[in-house]
Amino acid sequence: MKNCEYQQIDPQALPTPTPTPPPHHGKDTEKKKEPRRPRRKWEVFPGKNRFYCDGRIIVARQSGVLPLTLGLILVTSGLFFIFDCPFLVKHLTSCIPVIGGVLFVFVLITLLQTSFTDPGILPRATPDEAADIEKQIDNTGNTSYRPPPRTKEVLINQQVVKLKYCFTCKMFRPPRTSHCSLCDNCVERFDHHCPWVGNCVGKRNYRFFYTFIVSLSFLTAFIFGCVTTHLALRAQGGKGLVFALQESPGSAVELVICFFSVWSILGLSGFHTYLVASNLTTNEDIKGSWSGKSGEDVTNPYSQKNIFINCCSVLCVPMPPSLIDRRGFLPTDESAQTGSADIELPTLAAKSEINVTKPESVPPCVSDHPVLTHCSLCGVSLCLRPSTNTRRRSVWTLLCPALAD
């Protein structure tokens, strides 16, 4: 280990340094001066979501059931086209595979749209906005800060609606907005978090979810009916059901899957049809927000008192734009702050490993005779005027870490 020695230098004996141009390293210098790649907002998104295709696709982090949903649809439809369609086309009509194909494509498209669409996530409050809310002063004139109020009341169609404060997103949630604990986001017109589609269901993807479950109900009922007809035709002539299942084993798998799933899917479709006709959400229906269960005389302020208008307002209005701007670029200062963690600083040697020799005597502090000190280890030359002031002596420590002791 090198010793860090300090020597007093006569300023008049120092040669005048000749400025030298900085060295040019060609391509190496150009590579070092390349600007940092601008980062997009989805790369630092605070919610529990996963992004693909450079932020174009968004799914929940816990989307383990979505592959099961896709697998059941693909397997059931594949067995139907392989085992049932050829027999039914030969004995009944060629329209069966066409109808099945249209329903299958429609189900697949709406499922992917539901899973990969932003459900209506609201961006979290900025630090300035959060500080402005959290520093509200109470009505008594007390100037001490207090936590922000938990509720705020607004009037919608002559009905008082309470807005709750979200301590995670640091804002008052708009009407019909709720915070999803699985995705850790506030979702506008939150309906529910559906593990089968691997995403929240909200304002921007509810129409896709509704068309998905309705079309899936038609597809499941259609396949169930076709499989039953196929097995009945094969069992004619005294051959029996066992013979029909042996001739078409794939139909048995379809029959079991459709039998146990068609009832739940039909029930789910009927329930959401009621919600659409009433302009309600699953979250509001479960909590009984507008049912008067709490004893209050309340009505649904969002209902138009007409089934057709309610359906149009839920399913046919233009889809609002995404508010999180996940593919937008971060500002330069924020991008630099998020990327500063990637920079590694050189490691300094321990203080115990460095031998420091300080000057034994220092001339009087005269402005015409400054003391130049040179550190052989750090390569720092500095002009010092000795003083008992600890703030001045700290200059040594700031410029040369070897003197930190």
C-alpha positions as CSV (number, residue, x, y, z in Angstrom):
1,M,0.0,0.0,0.0
2,K,1.4,3.4,-0.9
3,N,2.0,6.0,1.8
4,C,0.2,9.3,1.3
5,E,2.8,11.9,2.0
6,Y,2.3,15.6,2.2
7,Q,5.1,18.2,1.6
8,Q,5.2,21.9,1.7
9,I,5.9,23.5,-1.6
10,D,7.4,26.9,-2.3
11,P,4.9,28.7,-4.6
12,Q,7.7,30.7,-6.3
13,A,9.6,27.5,-7.1
14,L,6.7,26.0,-9.0
15,P,7.1,26.0,-12.8
16,T,4.3,27.6,-14.8
17,P,2.2,24.8,-16.1
18,T,1.7,24.6,-19.9
19,P,-1.8,23.9,-20.9
20,T,-2.1,20.7,-22.9
21,P,-5.1,19.8,-25.1
22,P,-7.3,17.0,-23.8
23,P,-6.5,13.6,-25.4
24,H,-8.7,12.3,-28.1
25,H,-9.5,8.7,-28.0
26,G,-11.6,8.5,-31.1
27,K,-14.6,6.1,-30.9
28,D,-14.0,5.4,-27.1
29,T,-14.7,9.0,-26.3
30,E,-17.8,9.1,-28.4
31,K,-19.2,6.0,-26.8
32,K,-18.7,7.5,-23.3
33,K,-20.5,10.7,-24.3
34,E,-23.5,8.9,-25.6
35,P,-26.6,10.1,-23.8
36,R,-28.6,7.8,-21.6
37,R,-31.5,6.1,-23.3
38,P,-34.7,7.9,-22.4
39,R,-36.9,5.8,-20.1
40,R,-40.7,5.3,-20.6
41,K,-43.2,5.7,-17.8
42,W,-44.2,2.0,-17.8
43,E,-40.6,1.1,-16.7
44,V,-41.2,2.9,-13.3
45,F,-44.9,2.3,-13.0
46,P,-45.8,2.0,-9.2
47,G,-48.6,-0.5,-9.6
48,K,-48.4,-4.3,-9.5
49,N,-48.7,-4.8,-13.3
50,R,-46.6,-6.3,-16.0
51,F,-46.0,-4.7,-19.3
52,Y,-45.1,-6.2,-22.7
53,C,-44.3,-5.0,-26.2
54,D,-42.8,-1.8,-24.9
55,G,-45.7,-0.9,-22.7
56,R,-48.5,-1.6,-25.3
57,I,-49.8,-4.6,-23.3
58,I,-50.7,-4.4,-19.6
59,V,-51.7,-7.3,-17.4
60,A,-51.9,-7.9,-13.7
61,R,-48.8,-9.3,-12.0
62,Q,-50.9,-12.2,-10.6
63,S,-52.3,-13.6,-13.9
64,G,-51.8,-17.3,-13.3
65,V,-55.4,-18.3,-14.1
66,L,-55.4,-16.6,-17.6
67,P,-53.4,-19.5,-19.2
68,L,-56.0,-21.9,-17.7
69,T,-58.8,-20.0,-19.3
70,L,-57.1,-19.9,-22.7
71,G,-56.3,-23.6,-22.4
72,L,-59.8,-24.6,-21.6
73,I,-61.2,-22.6,-24.6
74,L,-58.5,-23.8,-27.0
75,V,-58.8,-27.5,-25.9
76,T,-62.6,-27.6,-26.0
77,S,-62.9,-25.9,-29.3
78,G,-60.0,-27.9,-30.9
79,L,-61.7,-31.2,-29.9
80,F,-65.0,-29.9,-31.2
81,F,-63.5,-29.1,-34.6
82,I,-61.6,-32.4,-34.8
83,F,-64.1,-35.0,-33.5
84,D,-67.6,-33.5,-33.9
85,C,-67.6,-31.2,-36.9
86,P,-66.7,-33.8,-39.6
87,F,-69.6,-36.1,-38.5
88,L,-72.1,-33.3,-38.1
89,V,-71.2,-31.8,-41.5
90,K,-71.7,-35.2,-43.1
91,H,-75.0,-36.0,-41.4
92,L,-76.5,-32.5,-40.8
93,T,-75.2,-29.3,-42.3
94,S,-72.0,-27.5,-43.1
95,C,-73.0,-24.4,-41.2
96,I,-72.0,-25.9,-37.9
97,P,-68.2,-25.4,-38.2
98,V,-68.8,-21.9,-39.6
99,I,-71.0,-20.9,-36.6
100,G,-68.5,-22.5,-34.2
101,G,-65.6,-20.8,-35.8
102,V,-67.2,-17.3,-35.7
103,L,-68.0,-17.8,-32.0
104,F,-64.5,-19.1,-31.2
105,V,-62.8,-16.2,-32.9
106,F,-65.1,-13.6,-31.2
107,V,-64.5,-15.2,-27.7
108,L,-60.7,-15.2,-28.2
109,I,-60.6,-11.6,-29.4
110,T,-62.7,-10.3,-26.5
111,L,-60.8,-12.3,-24.0
112,L,-57.5,-10.8,-25.1
113,Q,-58.9,-7.3,-25.3
114,T,-60.2,-7.7,-21.7
115,S,-56.9,-9.0,-20.4
116,F,-54.5,-6.6,-22.2
117,T,-56.4,-3.4,-22.0
118,D,-55.9,-0.7,-19.4
119,P,-59.1,-1.1,-17.2
120,G,-59.1,2.6,-16.4
121,I,-56.2,3.1,-14.0
122,L,-55.9,6.5,-12.5
123,P,-52.4,8.0,-12.1
124,R,-51.2,8.6,-8.6
125,A,-50.9,12.1,-7.3
126,T,-47.6,13.9,-7.8
127,P,-45.6,14.9,-4.7
128,D,-46.8,18.5,-5.0
129,E,-50.5,17.4,-5.3
130,A,-50.1,15.0,-2.4
131,A,-48.5,17.6,-0.2
132,D,-51.2,20.1,-1.0
133,I,-53.9,17.7,0.1
134,E,-52.1,16.5,3.2
135,K,-51.5,20.0,4.5
136,Q,-55.1,21.0,4.7
137,I,-56.0,23.1,7.8
138,D,-59.0,22.2,9.9
139,N,-62.0,24.5,10.1
140,T,-61.2,25.6,13.7
141,G,-58.4,27.8,12.6
142,N,-55.7,25.6,14.1
143,T,-52.5,25.9,12.1
144,S,-51.2,22.5,13.0
145,Y,-51.2,19.9,10.2
146,R,-53.5,17.0,10.4
147,P,-54.1,13.9,8.2
148,P,-56.4,14.6,5.2
149,P,-60.1,13.8,5.8
150,R,-61.2,10.4,4.8
151,T,-64.3,11.4,2.9
152,K,-65.6,14.3,0.9
153,E,-69.2,14.7,-0.3
154,V,-70.3,15.7,-3.8
155,L,-73.8,16.0,-5.3
156,I,-74.6,13.8,-8.4
157,N,-78.2,14.0,-9.8
158,Q,-79.5,15.3,-6.5
159,Q,-77.9,12.4,-4.7
160,V,-75.1,12.9,-2.1
161,V,-72.1,10.7,-3.0
162,K,-69.1,10.3,-0.7
163,L,-65.6,10.3,-2.1
164,K,-63.0,8.4,-0.1
165,Y,-59.4,9.4,0.3
166,C,-56.9,6.8,-1.0
167,F,-53.8,6.8,1.2
168,T,-51.8,4.8,-1.4
169,C,-52.5,7.0,-4.4
170,K,-52.7,10.2,-2.3
171,M,-55.9,11.5,-3.7
172,F,-59.7,11.5,-3.3
173,R,-61.1,8.8,-5.5
174,P,-63.6,10.0,-8.1
175,P,-67.1,8.5,-8.0
176,R,-67.4,4.8,-8.6
177,T,-63.6,4.4,-8.3
178,S,-62.0,1.9,-6.0
179,H,-58.5,0.7,-5.2
180,C,-57.7,-2.8,-6.3
181,S,-55.6,-4.5,-3.6
182,L,-54.2,-7.1,-6.1
183,C,-53.1,-4.6,-8.8
184,D,-52.4,-1.8,-6.2
185,N,-54.2,0.8,-8.5
186,C,-57.2,3.0,-8.3
187,V,-59.5,1.9,-11.2
188,E,-62.2,4.2,-12.6
189,R,-65.7,2.6,-12.5
190,F,-64.2,-0.4,-10.8
191,D,-66.3,-3.6,-11.3
192,H,-64.1,-6.3,-9.9
193,H,-60.8,-8.0,-10.3
194,C,-61.3,-11.1,-12.4
195,P,-58.5,-13.8,-12.1
196,W,-59.9,-15.7,-15.1
197,V,-58.9,-12.8,-17.4
198,G,-55.9,-11.8,-15.4
199,N,-56.9,-8.1,-15.1
200,C,-59.2,-5.7,-13.3
201,V,-62.5,-5.0,-15.0
202,G,-63.2,-1.3,-15.1
203,K,-64.4,1.6,-17.2
204,R,-62.2,1.0,-20.2
205,N,-62.5,-2.8,-20.6
206,Y,-65.9,-3.7,-19.1
207,R,-67.6,-3.8,-22.6
208,F,-65.0,-6.3,-23.7
209,F,-65.6,-8.4,-20.5
210,Y,-69.3,-8.4,-21.0
211,T,-69.1,-9.4,-24.7
212,F,-66.6,-12.1,-23.7
213,I,-68.8,-13.8,-21.2
214,V,-71.9,-13.5,-23.4
215,S,-70.2,-14.9,-26.4
216,L,-68.5,-17.6,-24.3
217,S,-72.0,-18.6,-23.1
218,F,-73.2,-19.0,-26.7
219,L,-70.1,-20.9,-27.6
220,T,-70.3,-23.3,-24.6
221,A,-74.0,-23.9,-25.1
222,F,-73.5,-24.4,-28.9
223,I,-70.7,-27.0,-28.4
224,F,-72.6,-28.8,-25.6
225,G,-75.7,-29.1,-27.9
226,C,-73.6,-30.2,-30.9
227,V,-71.7,-32.8,-28.8
228,T,-75.0,-34.2,-27.4
229,T,-76.5,-34.4,-30.9
230,H,-73.3,-36.1,-32.2
231,L,-73.4,-38.8,-29.5
232,A,-77.1,-39.3,-29.9
233,L,-76.8,-39.9,-33.7
234,R,-73.9,-42.4,-33.1
235,A,-75.9,-44.3,-30.5
236,Q,-78.8,-44.9,-32.8
237,G,-79.5,-48.4,-34.1
238,G,-79.1,-50.0,-30.7
239,K,-75.3,-49.3,-30.5
240,G,-75.6,-47.5,-27.2
241,L,-73.8,-44.5,-25.6
242,V,-70.7,-46.6,-24.8
243,F,-70.1,-47.4,-28.4
244,A,-70.6,-43.7,-29.3
245,L,-68.0,-42.6,-26.7
246,Q,-65.5,-45.2,-28.0
247,E,-65.9,-44.0,-31.5
248,S,-65.4,-40.3,-30.5
249,P,-63.4,-40.1,-27.2
250,G,-62.8,-36.4,-27.6
251,S,-66.5,-35.8,-27.4
252,A,-66.5,-37.2,-23.9
253,V,-64.0,-34.6,-22.7
254,E,-66.0,-31.8,-24.3
255,L,-69.2,-33.1,-22.7
256,V,-67.6,-33.0,-19.2
257,I,-66.1,-29.6,-19.6
258,C,-69.2,-28.0,-21.1
259,F,-71.6,-29.6,-18.6
260,F,-69.7,-28.3,-15.5
261,S,-69.0,-24.8,-17.0
262,V,-72.1,-23.8,-19.0
263,W,-74.2,-23.3,-15.9
264,S,-71.8,-20.9,-14.2
265,I,-71.1,-19.0,-17.4
266,L,-74.8,-18.6,-18.1
267,G,-75.4,-17.4,-14.6
268,L,-72.5,-14.9,-14.8
269,S,-73.9,-13.6,-18.1
270,G,-77.3,-13.2,-16.7
271,F,-76.0,-11.4,-13.6
272,H,-73.9,-8.9,-15.6
273,T,-76.9,-8.3,-18.0
274,Y,-78.9,-7.2,-14.9
275,L,-76.0,-4.9,-13.9
276,V,-75.8,-3.4,-17.3
277,A,-79.5,-2.8,-17.5
278,S,-79.4,-1.2,-14.1
279,N,-76.2,0.7,-14.7
280,L,-74.6,-0.9,-11.6
281,T,-71.2,-2.4,-10.9
282,T,-70.4,-5.7,-9.2
283,N,-68.7,-3.7,-6.4
284,E,-71.7,-1.5,-5.9
285,D,-74.1,-4.4,-5.9
286,I,-72.1,-6.5,-3.4
287,K,-71.7,-3.5,-1.0
288,G,-75.4,-2.5,-1.5
289,S,-74.4,1.1,-2.2
290,W,-77.8,2.0,-3.7
291,S,-80.0,-0.7,-2.4
292,G,-80.9,1.0,0.9
293,K,-79.6,-1.8,3.0
294,S,-78.1,0.7,5.5
295,G,-81.6,2.2,6.1
296,E,-81.0,5.3,4.1
297,D,-83.3,6.5,1.4
298,V,-80.9,6.3,-1.6
299,T,-81.3,5.7,-5.3
300,N,-78.7,5.0,-8.0
301,P,-77.7,8.4,-9.3
302,Y,-76.1,6.9,-12.4
303,S,-79.2,5.1,-13.6
304,Q,-81.1,6.8,-16.5
305,K,-84.4,5.0,-15.5
306,N,-84.4,3.3,-18.9
307,I,-83.0,-0.1,-19.7
308,F,-82.1,0.8,-23.2
309,I,-80.3,4.0,-22.3
310,N,-78.5,2.3,-19.5
311,C,-77.2,-0.4,-21.8
312,C,-76.1,2.2,-24.3
313,S,-74.3,4.3,-21.7
314,V,-72.3,1.3,-20.5
315,L,-71.6,-0.5,-23.7
316,C,-71.9,1.9,-26.6
317,V,-70.2,5.1,-25.5
318,P,-66.8,5.9,-26.9
319,M,-64.0,4.4,-24.9
320,P,-62.1,7.0,-22.9
321,P,-58.3,7.4,-23.4
322,S,-55.9,5.8,-21.0
323,L,-54.8,8.3,-18.3
324,I,-51.5,6.7,-17.3
325,D,-49.6,7.4,-20.5
326,R,-47.5,4.3,-20.0
327,R,-45.6,4.7,-23.2
328,G,-44.7,8.4,-22.6
329,F,-41.1,9.4,-21.8
330,L,-40.0,10.4,-18.3
331,P,-38.6,14.0,-17.9
332,T,-34.9,14.2,-18.1
333,D,-34.3,14.9,-14.4
334,E,-36.5,12.0,-13.3
335,S,-34.8,9.7,-15.8
336,A,-31.4,10.7,-14.4
337,Q,-32.6,10.1,-10.8
338,T,-33.9,6.6,-11.6
339,G,-30.8,5.7,-13.5
340,S,-28.3,7.0,-10.9
341,A,-28.5,3.7,-9.0
342,D,-26.7,2.0,-11.9
343,I,-23.6,4.1,-11.5
344,E,-20.9,2.5,-9.3
345,L,-18.5,4.8,-7.5
346,P,-14.8,3.8,-7.0
347,T,-14.1,2.1,-3.7
348,L,-11.7,4.1,-1.4
349,A,-9.2,2.4,0.7
350,A,-9.8,2.1,4.4
351,K,-8.5,4.8,6.6
352,S,-6.4,2.3,8.6
353,E,-4.6,1.3,5.4
354,I,-3.4,4.8,4.5
355,N,-0.5,6.3,6.3
356,V,-0.8,10.1,6.3
357,T,2.1,12.4,7.1
358,K,1.0,15.9,7.8
359,P,3.4,18.9,7.9
360,E,5.1,19.2,11.2
361,S,5.1,23.0,11.2
362,V,3.2,25.6,9.3
363,P,4.3,29.1,8.6
364,P,2.2,32.0,9.9
365,C,-1.0,32.7,8.0
366,V,0.1,35.6,5.8
367,S,-1.8,36.4,2.7
368,D,1.4,36.8,0.6
369,H,2.8,33.4,1.7
370,P,0.2,30.8,1.2
371,V,1.0,27.1,1.9
372,L,0.7,24.8,-1.1
373,T,0.2,21.2,-0.2
374,H,0.3,18.3,-2.6
375,C,-1.1,14.8,-2.0
376,S,0.9,12.1,-3.8
377,L,-1.9,9.6,-3.6
378,C,-4.9,11.6,-4.7
379,G,-3.0,14.0,-7.0
380,V,-4.5,17.1,-5.4
381,S,-2.7,20.4,-5.0
382,L,-4.4,22.9,-2.8
383,C,-3.6,26.3,-1.3
384,L,-4.3,26.5,2.4
385,R,-4.0,29.1,5.1
386,P,-3.6,27.3,8.5
387,S,-6.3,28.2,10.9
388,T,-8.0,26.8,14.0
389,N,-11.3,27.0,12.3
390,T,-12.7,23.5,11.8
391,R,-14.7,24.6,8.8
392,R,-11.5,25.5,7.0
393,R,-9.7,22.4,8.0
394,S,-12.5,20.4,6.6
395,V,-11.3,21.4,3.1
396,W,-8.6,18.8,3.5
397,T,-11.1,16.1,4.2
398,L,-13.4,17.1,1.3
399,L,-10.6,17.1,-1.3
400,C,-8.6,14.2,0.0
401,P,-10.5,11.4,1.8
402,A,-7.2,10.2,3.2
403,L,-7.3,13.0,5.8
404,A,-10.8,12.1,7.1
405,D,-9.2,10.9,10.4
